[in-house]
Amino acid sequence: MLGVLFVLSACLAGAHAIRTGLPRILTLLLALLAGLSIATLRTAAVDAPRLAEPMTVLLRGDVLKVQETRSGKRVVIHVSEVDARENTNGRFANRVRLRIPADARIAPGDWIKVRARLFPPMGPVVPGGYDFSFRAYFDGIGASGFSYGAPEIVQGPAASQLLLLVRQVNKLRQHLAERISALLPEDPETALAVALLVGDRSGIDEKTEESLRAAGLAHILAISGLHMALFAGGAYAVCLGALALIPGLALRWPIHKVSAMLALVAAVFYLLLSGASVATQRSFIMIALVFLGIMTGRRGLTLRSVAIAGLFLLLLAPERLFYPGFQMSFAAVIALVAVYDLWRSHQKRRRTQIPSTNGHSWFLSGALKWATGLFVTALVAGIATGIVGAYHFSRIAPFGLVGNMLGMPVFSLIVMPMGVVALVLMPFGLAAIPLKVMSAGLVVLIQIAEFTEQIAPDFGRMGSLTGLSAAVLLAGFLGLLLAPGRFRMVGLGLAPIGLAFAIISRPPDIYISATGSQLAARDIEGALALSSARSSFAAETWFEAEGVSDETIKSRKMKDGQRACDPSGCVVQAFAARGKVDEERIPVTIALPKTRNALFYDCQKADMIVTDMIAPEACSAVVFDQDIRVARGAISIWLDQACRTDNPTKDQMIGNGERIEAAVQQKNVAPAPITQLQTTPARTRAASAAVCQTKIQSIEYAKPTPPRPWHKQGIVTRSNLRASAD
């Protein structure tokens, strides 16, 4: 439908353009329709079979991708056989992702046989959070899991030319990583050197990465514009200097164009060597446009080149628009190019004279300009990426400006130049000295990161930033830089609006995992507490949205007054975060029954029930059973407590996953054992006193209705897998 609408609109616009020209608003509308059409076509094109339930199977197939991680290796397999039967006609997922032992020696193009435990792609662990199933859907991955032991390499058809190229690049990266590790001691800076030069971050320990993140220096790990500029720019300078030493070439050939061509080849090499992430692809396209500009006599670093890079990447994969790395990379580069365009225009208007090249004034002027540029770059890029990072990761680097002002000179003048020299000299066996200098620079960089982190530990855990707040703040910041003339004031006015949205928003009062095995709720003091001491990724994500540090999470287990259990199940009391100081806090009772009898009792006494059993139709509680959680995923609930002097009746709460607006008269009883909580009738205060109610203000689910394509139930089950084998 969108495609037909786009074609009709394009025809009408073309006819209109022939007569009168194409207005900007119509151009923007056509661009929007074109983007939606391409995204729709891409979504339909990548649709593939997915698992509907966990299962253990014997797989045979060829390895498409190998990724090193701290916990082992992750591989993507193109499945050819399942349980010794051919995988045809959508019988099983086409691709699966597996965790395998770290010592497994496999490479892209290998054919392997492995027994694995597989699970359907996981959705967001919190509504609005990172959606793993989204990424898996567009990567064509229909299941993920772990292997039972190391895979067995078997015979199979010859690998494609593309896989052979990937295999050779991986071998080269592994060889370089081993050479670097052999020439340097086994220290954190060695793992950083490997990450910066070949893109392998698996050796970086968690403490070092956390320090870099807190200091605002984590961007050095994502090989992007600065790395590509230093590598390709260094190659251009070396080539230009070498060619200039040959008079015959320098006088007869445009050596700057020849150097640009050679530097472009070096950029392609670094793109492949570093792993070709989205940020690296963006920076490669932009540096390629710069070199093409040198070869054609045009300026390459403009907002137009940023748009071309974004258009190219989105044409190949429109889903990248929602990747955190894509958003952070383009937000930073758009802001930086816009700022330096404004700076260049300001310098032209001032018509400043070129300072004298004699004496100390030239050196001081150059140092001041360099320091100013570093300050502006760190500030602008920090704001742009900070807004996006706060939304996706609930983290900011409040002293990132300090970390970048101290650390980036070391990185730009010592670390990366020495790294480039080491790569060039490594084939000749002369990389030891530049690598040691690079390692010394990385030691200083880590010390700067640790110093910056200690200024205010955990201060960057600012809690969740809603999508609306982030969008308004980012629109205001970019509008201030990009809008012409007085329209910049509109961008300036959006900043307080975005901050107001961030202030009035609040995290949920109750979190329920998609499996129902764990939940978190606020205690009477308003602090979020876990129903169990067992740590999980979902629990870490919930507390990140609260701005709680990792160490504090360990003490956030529900106390006996909030949670009571016996063999038939548990009862949890949840409180609203807001309320007047002098008001008595009225809880909402959440039951987690394990038996049928407990379920029937809880249907009469509890306000909410989380269970995998089927609740009776007469159940008056809000039920989140297995069917609801499978269809809708993780659940977030906001409560609201209000007190009044009249005596309202208890409204019936609406279950089955619908939005709940009705107020719920809660029991005003002290915490008690589960048997008493299940059998004691609800009581209220005396009619003469204020009657307090706690109602469910809103409920959000991780999966919308109707479900998006990547949230739909998979088609591969044990039963149809057995049926297809018969």
N, C-alpha and C positions, 0 to 999 in steps of 0.2 A: 504493500500500500504506500509506504513512504517512497519507494523507488518510483512508482507511477506518478505520485505527486511531485517528486523532484523533476522527472522528465517533462511533465506538463508545465511546471513552473519555469524550467529552463527554456522551453520553446517560447513561452509567452515573453519571458525576459529578453530572449534573443530578438524576437520581433520588435519589442519596444526599444531595444538598444539600437537597432538599425535606424529607427526613425529619430529618436531624441536622445540617445545615450542612456546609460544605466545608472540610476540613482544609487547612492551608497546604501540606503536602507534595504533596497532590493538585493544588492550584492550580498549584504550580511544575511538576509533571509535565505538566499540561495546557498550560501556557505553552510548555514545551519541545516538546511534540508539535505545537502550533500553529505554532511557529517553524520546525520542520523541514518541516512540510507546506507552508507558504508558500514556503520556500526551494526545495523540490522543484518546486512549481508554477512558480515564477519561472524556474528553470533550464530547465524544459521549454518555457516560453513564449517565451524569447528565442533558442532554438536557430535558427541560420540557416546557409546554405551558407558554407563557408570554403575558401580556396585550399589545395591540397595540394602545390604546387610553385611556384617563381618563374616569372613570365611577364611579357611586355610586351604591353599591349593598348591599344586606343583606347576611351576611356570617354566617355559622355555622361550627364549627370544634373544634379540640382539640389543646390546647396550647403546643407547643414544647419547647419554650424558653421564658424567661422573663428577661429583662435587665433594670436595674435602670439607669436613666440619669438625668441631671440637670432639663430638661424640662418636665419630666414625666417618664413613662415607655414605653419600646419598647418590643413588643411581636411578636413572629413568630407563625403563625397558620397554621396547616394542614387543608385545606378546604375540608369539606365533602359535604356541600350544599351551593348553590348560589341561592338567591332569592327563597328559599323554594324548590328548585329542586336539585336532587342529582348531584354531580360533578363527572361525569364519562366520559371516552373516550376523555380526553383532552378538555372537555367543558370549563374549566376555569383553572386558575393557581392552581397548587397543593399546593403551599405555598405562603403566603403573610406576609409582615411585617407591623405592625401598631404601631403608637403612640397612647397611651391611657392615660387617666388621672392618675396622680400620686397616687390618693387614691383608685384606683381600686384594689381589693383584689383577685388576681388570681395567680395561680401557674402552673408549668408544669404538664400536665396530665388533667387539667380541660377542660371541654367542655363548649364553650361559644357561644353566639349569639350576633352579633354586626352589626350595620349599619356603613359602612365605605366609605370614598372617596379614591379611588385608582388611582395610576398613573403607567405607565410603568417604569421599572428600569431606572434610570438616568445615562447617559453616562458622560464622563469627561466634566468639565466646561471649560476646556482649553486643546488644543491638547497637548498630552504628560503628562497630569495631572492624578491625581488619578481617576481610572475608577470604579465608583460605580456599573455599570452593570456587570463588570467582577466578582466582589465579589458576587453579587446577583445570577449570573448564576450558579456559582459552589456551592452556598448554596441552589440551587433549588428554589429560590424565584422569582416568576413571576410578582409580583406587590408590591408596597409599598404605604403607605398613612397614614391616620389618622381616628380615630373613631369618630362618633357623640355620645358623652357621654360614660359612662362606659359600658363595655360589661356585658351582662347578663349570669350568670352561669346556664347551663341547664344540663339535664341528657344525658348521652352518654355511649358508651361501656367502659369497664374497660381499664385503661392505661396499656401500656406494662411495663415489668420489668425495662427496661432501663429508661423510663420516671419516674417510681416510684423512682428509685435511684436518678435521677436528682432532683426530687421533695424533697426528704429527704435531699439531700445535700444543696439545696436552703434554706430549712427551718432551717438547722443548721447554715448556713451563716447569715441568717436574725436574728436568735436568738443571735448569737455571736455579730453581729453589734449592736443590741439593748442593750445587756449587756455592751458593751464597751461605748456606748453613755450614758448609765445611770450612769456609774461610773466616767465619765469625764465631764467637763463643755462643753457647746455648743460653741466651738471655732474651728478655722481652724485646730489646731493640732489633735483634736478629729476625724475629717473627714480623716485626714492623717493616723491616727492609724487604723481606720476601713479599709482604702484602703490597707495598708500594711499587715494586718492580715487576712482579708477575701476577698480581691480583689474587693471591692465595692468602686468605685471612684466617685459615683454620688454626694456625699456630699462635694467634694472639690470645693471651690469657684475658679472662673476664675483668680482672682488676685494671689492667692497662686500658682496655676498651672503655670501661666506665669512667676512668680519669679523663680520657680524651673527650668523651661525650660531655662530661660535666664542665670541661674547660672550653667547650665550643670548638674543639679541634677534630672532632670525629669526621668532618668532611674530608680530611686528608686521606682517609681510608677508602673513600669512594673515588676511584680514579676518574677525574672529570677534567674541567677546563684548565685548571692550574697545572695539573700533571701533563696534560697534552700540550699546553703552551710551552712549558719548560722543555719537554722532550723534543717536540717538533720544532719549536723555535730555536733550541740549541742546535739541532741538526741543520737548520737553515743557516745559522750564523757560522757554523763550522764549514759547511759547504761553500758559503760565500767567501769566507776568508781563505780557504784553500784554493779556490778558483782565481781569486784576486792575485795570488802569488804567481800565477802563470800569465805573463804579459800577453802572449799570443791569444789566449782565450779572453782575457779581460778586455782587450781592445777590439776584438772582432765579434764577440758573442754577448748577448744580454745575460750575463752571469747571474743576475738576481732572479731571472725567470727560471734558469736551469736549477739554481739552488732551491727555488720554491718547489719545483717538480721533484727533486730528490728528497726534500723535507716531507713532501706529501707521501712518498713511498715509506719514509720512516714512520709517519703517523699511522699508516695502514699496518705496519709491523707492530707498533705499540698497541693499536686497537685489538689485534688478534692476541697478542701476548698477555694483555691485561684481563681478558675474559669477555670483552665487549658488552659491558652492562649498559643500561639505558643512558645513564649519565655520560659514559664514555662514548657511546654512539653520538649523543648530542654534541659533545665537545669535538669529536672527530669531524662531524659535518660542518661545524662552524669554523674549525681551523682549516678544513679543506676549502671552504669559501674564501677564507683570507688568502690562502695561497693561489687560488684561482683568480682572486682580485689582483694579486701581484703580477700574475702572468698576463692578465688582460688590461692592466692599468686602472683598476677600479678599487675603491675602498670596500673591504669585505666585512668588517665588523660593524654591523648596523642592526637595528631592530628588524630590518627586512631579512637578514641572514638568520636571526633567531626564529622568525616565522617560517622560513623555508625549512630549517631543521625540524621544527615541531610538526610541520605539515608532512614531511617525509616520514617521520617516525609514526605518526598517527595513521597515515595511509597504509603502512605495513601492518599495524596492530592498533586499532582505535582504543582498545581496552587499556593501553598504557596511560591514557589520560587520568585514570584513577589510581595509578601506582604512586605511593609516597615519594619514591625516588624521582620519578618524572616531574611531579609537582614541585618538589623542593629545588630540583636542578633548574627548571625553567623559571620559577619564581625568582631565584637568585640572579640568573643571567639577564632576565628582562629588566629587573631593577638596576643592575649594575650598568648595562648598556645605556639605559635611560638616564642615569645619573651622569655618566661620563659624556653623553651627548649634550646634556645641559651644561656641564662644566666646559666643554669645548665651545659651545655657543657663547657662554659668558666670557671666555678668554678672547674670543674674536671681537666681541663688543668692546671690551676694555682696550684692545689693541696694545697689549703690553709689549714693551721693548725687550729684546733679547739681552739678558744680562751679560756683563763682561766675562770673558773666559779667563781673566787673570785674577790672582789673589784668592783670598778665602771666601769671597762673596759667592763665587760660582759653586764652590763645594757646599756651602751652607744652604744656598738656594736649592740646589739639587737634593740635598738631604731632607730639607723641609718639604719639598714637593713629594718625595718618596714616602715620607712619614705620613703626610696628609692623605696621599692616595691609599696607603695601607689602612689608615683609620677609617676613611670613607668606605672602602671595600668591606672591611670587617663589620662596620655598622650597618650598611645597607643590606649586605648578604645575610647578616645575622638576623635582622628584623624579618626579611622575607622568608627565610627558611625556618625561623623561630615560630612564626604563625602556623605554618604548615605542620611543623614538628609537634607543636603543642596540641594540635587537633588529633594527629595520628598516634602519638606516643605519650601524650600527657606529660611531656617533659620540655623544659627550656634550659638554655645555658645562660643564666643571669649575668655571669661574669665572662661571657664569651668574648666580649670586646677586649678585656684584659688578656685572656689567653691568646687571642689572635695577634694582638699588638706585640706580645712577647715571643710567641712561638713562630709566627709566619716568617719573620726575617731569617730565623734559623732554618726553617723548612725551605724557603725560596733560595737562599744564598749558599747553603751548605748541603742539606740533605738530598734534594732532588738533583742539583747539578752533579754531585758526586755519584749519585745513583746512575745517571745517564752515562757518565764517563766509565763507570764500572761495567755497564752493559756493553759499551763499545769495545773496551779492552779485554773483556772476558774471553773471547775466542783466542786471544794471544797470550792468555795466562798472566795478565798484568792487572787483574781486578782487585788484588788484595789491598793495596794502599787506598784507592778511592772508597772501597767498601768500609775500611776501618775509619776513615774520616766521616763517611756517612753514618756509621754506627755511633761515633762520638756525638754527632749532631742529634741523632735520635735519643741518646741518653739525656742530653740537655732538654730536648722537646718533651720527653716523659716527665722530667723534673718540673718543667714549667706547667704541664698539665696537672700534676699532683699538687703543686703550690696553688694553682687557681682553684682546684677542687676543694682545698682545705679552707679557702676564704669563708665559705658558708656551705658546709656539707648538707646535701639533700634540699638545699634551698630551691633548686630547679624543679623539684617535684611539685608542680603547681596544680595538679588535678586536671580534670577533663575540660576541654574547650569544645563547645558544641560546633557543629558544622555551620550553623547560621552565623555564630560569632566569628569563626575563622574566615568565612567568605566575606563578611562585611569588613573586617579588619584588613584583609588582603586587598580587597577592592579599593578601600580607602587609601592604602599605602601606594599601590600601583597607580591609582588615579591621581594622586598628588604628584607623581613623577611623570606620568604620560599625558595627562590632560593639558590642553592648550590654555594659556592665559588664565583668566579668572575662574575657569572651570576647575582649576586645581583646588579651589576652596571647597568644592563638593567632596573631593577626596578627603580633605582635612576635616570636614564635618562628619564623615562616616566613621572616623576613629572613635569618638566618644560613644557613638551608637553601638559599635561593635563591643566596646568595653562594657557598656550598660547591659547588653545581652549576656556577656560573659559573667557579670556580677549577679544578675537575677537568676541565671540558670543554676541548677543544683544537681548533683549526682543522685541516682536512685536510692531508695531506702531498702529495697529488697532485690537481690540478684538470685536467679535460679539458673543453674547450668542446663544445657540441652539434654544431658543424660539424667538429670534430677538427682545425681549422687551427691551434690554439694550445693549449698546455698549460703548466702551471707545476708545479714539483716542488722539494722541499727539497734543498739541497746538503749536503755533508758537515758543514757547520757548523750545519745546522738552519734556515738562512734560505731563504725561498721565492724561487725564481728563474724567470724566463720563458724559454720555449724560443726566443723571437724578440724582437727589439727593437721590433717593431711594437706600438704602443699600441692598445688596444681597450677598449670598455666592459666586457667580461668581465674583462680583466686588472685594470682599476681596481677592479672589485667584489671580485675575489680579494684584492687587497692591502688594500682597506678592511677586510676580515675579519681581516687580519693586524695592523691598526693602523698601516700604513705610510703615510707622507705621499706626496703627489703627486711631490715632488722626488726622493724616495728611489726611487720606482718606476723612474726612468730608469736607475739603476745596477744594477737587479736582472735583468740579462740573464745567462743561463747562460754560464759560462766553458768554455773548451775541455776542461778536465778532466772536466766533467759532461756535455757534449754534443759529439758528433762526427758529422759529415755528409760524404757524398759524393754523386755523382749518383744512386745507387740508394736513398738515403734517409738517415735520421738515427737515432741511438741516444742515449737520454737515461738517465742514472742518477739514481734517486730514493732518498732516505734517510728513515728514520723520524725524527721530531722528538725522540723520547725515547730514552734509552739511558744507561748508566752512563759516567762520564767515562773510565774505563780500558778500556772495551770498544772493539774495532775496529769501525768503522761498516761494515756490509754493505749494499750497494745493491740495489735492484730495478731491473732493466733494462727500459726501455720502448723499443720499436722503432716507427719511423714509416716503413715501407717505401713506395717509390714504384714499384717494379717487381715482377713476379711472382717472379722469381728471388730477390730480396731477401726477399719474403714467405715463401718456402719455407725459406730460411736462418733467418729470425727465428723461425719456428715451432719450430725445434729449439733455438735458443740463447737467445731472449729470454724474459722472464717475462710481459710484456704487449705487446700490439700494438694500435696505433691506426691504422686504415686504412679506406679506402673500398672496398677489394677484398674478394672473398669468400675467406675463409681455408679451407684444406683441412680435412677432418674429423679428420685425424690430428694437427692442430696442438696441441701441448702447452701453448702459452701462453694466457693470458687475452686474448681478442680483443674489442675494442670497435670493431666495424665500423660502416658507415653505417646499416644496419638497426637496430642496437641504439641508436645515438645518436638516430636519428629517432624511434624509439618511446619512448625513455627520457630523452632530452634530455641536459643537461650532467651530468657525473659528478664526484663527490668521493670520494677514496679515503684511508683512514687505514691507516698501516703500523704494525707493532709489531716490534721487534727483541728477541730473547731469546737468551741464551747458556747452554749446559749442557755438562757434561763427557762425556756419552755420545755415541754416534755414530748419530743417527737417519737413517732413509732419507728420500729426497725424496718427499714426497706429491704426488700429481697435483692441480694446481690446477683449479678448476671454472670454466669460462668461460660465455659467453652471458648475462652480466648477473646471475648468481646471487650470493648472499652467499658470501664465501669465508672459510673458517675454517682451511683446511689450511695448515700451515707450508711455506715454500718455502726449500729449501737454495740459497743464492745463491753466485755465483762470487766468489772472493776474489782478484780481479785488479786491477792498476792500470789507470786509464783508458787506452784505446788507440784507434786509428783504427777506423772503422766496420767495415772488412773483418776486422780482427783480432777485434773484439767479436762479429762474426757467426759466426766459424769456430772460435774458441778454446773447447775444452770447459770446462764448469764445474769448478772445483777447490775443495776445502775445505782447512781446516787439517789438520795432522797429528792422528791419533786421540788422541794423548796430551794435546793442547791442548784448550781449551774450544772447542766448536763453536757458532758463532753462526748464528742463522736470522733472516731478516726475513720476516714473514708479512703478508698483507693482513688487517688486523683487521676492516674493514668497508667496504662500498661503499654510497654513497647516490646516487640518481638524482633528477633534477629532476622527472621525471614518474613517478607511481606505476603499479603494475599491480594491477587493471585501470585504464586511464586514466580520468581525470575527463572530463566532457563537453567542457571547453575544451581538453583535451589530445589529443582524438581526431584522427585523420588527417582532413584536409579532403577534400571530394569533387570539387572543381573542379580539373581537370587540362587540359592543352593538348589531349589526345586527345578527352576527352568534350566539350570546348568546340567542337572542330572537328566532332565527330559530331553535335552538336545543331544545327550550322549547315547540315548537309547535308539 
